[in-house]
Amino acid sequence: MSRLLEMIAWSDEALERRVLDSISLKAPWPVVEHLATLTRLSGTPEERRAVELLARHLEGWGVPHRVYEPECFISIPLAASVRCNGTAYRAKTPAMSVSTGDEEVTGELAYVPGGAAGSSPGDVFSAGVEFGGARVAGRIVLTEGMASPGKVKDLMAAGAIAGIFINPGQNIHEGICTTVWGTPDLDSAARQPTIPVVAVNYADGQALIRAARQGGRAGVSTRLETGWRTIPVLVAEIPGTRAPEECVLLHGHLDSWHTGVGDNATGDAAMLELARVFWRHRRRLARTLRIAWWSGHSHGRYAGSTWYADTHALDLARYGVAQVNCDSPGCRWATTYDHLSAMSETVPFVDAVIRATTGITPQPERPPRAGDYSFNSIGLSSFYMLSSTMSDTDRAERGYYAVGGCGGNIAWHTEDDTLEIADRDNLLRDMRMYAASVLRVLNAPLHPFDWTRTTAEFRQTVGGYQQAAGDQFDLSPAREAIDALEAALGEFYAGGPARGTARGATVRRFNAVQRRLGRLLIPVNYSRMPAFWHDPAINVPPLPDLAPALALPRVAGDPAQRGIVRAHLARGQNRLVWALTQAREVVLGRGPLTPPPARP
Ligand SMILES: [Zn+2]
């Protein structure tokens, strides 16, 4: 086995068996049942009771923990309605919509077909609207899909005065429609939605489409409570024994829509069980494990995890090994790990640990811009978001459409996300899978990540962009920098510390190089913003600064537009090549590692 493979497949088999054997449903299942009775809107008393429930368990086991009380920008939907031709239709408004209060926005309906629904949960979060020349300014736009931030942004830009989203089924799904990631800052505050937005179900949507085709008018009203609220963020910390400054963050949201059993009571209970089991084996853990239960996920666009990223940014930048998200594990009929989020460098590791613990071959995908991935601009290696899910064929056979959680159950974000969505066997399997994954990252002497997977991904991405650009723009500087880094990585891994013989300082340095690679290579692939700032909650394409190459064929005949795109690509390529060059220096042992330690 090569040193790289040995590093990725590392496990302490005896300890792993003991940890996995300690995991049971005894504590977590009653927690799922209890959470199934609590509607956990962010910053409300019922959510507080859920925090107390978890904290009581941690207290009982002696797990060190703390409840933080940040003040965040939160939006709670209260009521909504749509009136058309004398009929009142049932509607829901997403968090962060404009609240019309007692007023009503009235106008002519403009129907814009929403296009084919995507097949992946990522599409639920990131799709936009194609207007196809339809006149929408000054009108109420009626379109298919979830009231997602990308679509609402497009509606606002086109001058619509309100949006009505036709959900694909009988139920109306709750959601949040702002592109502002976490609590707003001076740069992002202006992106707050400025129009009222509602969703209706499929049948009512068809009636509204008929009205729109006859030039009908509608009235939309919404009521929300939006403003600053104190929200609870519960964090448990189990200190490592050998490299306590290096930490792994396991996290998921405690707040919910309705009783949110599949999304995310199962995840909350799973993380609680992992806290219990890892605390029990704490003397055998090399690195520090932090487990966080967020509020503000559903009603503040990841406000809790964003606050945590802001508050612990420098520590995470220095010592964060990985962030592992836990959302919607243990759901009914969830027999696959298809559409599993994992950054490229973690894919071989994720594949090995999931096959070893479950016998299932996962199908990892690029993480979408969603799900508490509030650490991308810091550059933390990341894996998992949504957990196990039903297969695409299974979903098609049930006549289900794609949703963003609950293992593919369409009870997601509705009143139906109740106890029947959780599955004991699947929860046990997923807890074991998470425990093995976290244990290996905590204890592997060398971080088990393969950065040549990242350079391979970059090469493929740049190849696709070059093909689109043709002779309109030259991306060979990027290609050459990728090749140079990959060659250096080959030597780095071949000459890495060998098993059993490595001395402490060598190992620490090797790991510091790997973490520094994350800080350099993840931001250019997942973020357009400077480090520590948060990109909007809309799709970020791979190597986003170079993605406009895809537009070059379209603007080839328009010198003004072509000039703008080329200038953008020149700057974007500089950013990428600079990051790749620094990464190579670090790998060759010539570049700086992390800034001076935060702790004495
Ligand atoms: Zn969720």
Residues whose N, C-alpha, C, O or C-beta is under 5 A from the ligand:
A	BS01	ZN	D263 N264 D327 G405
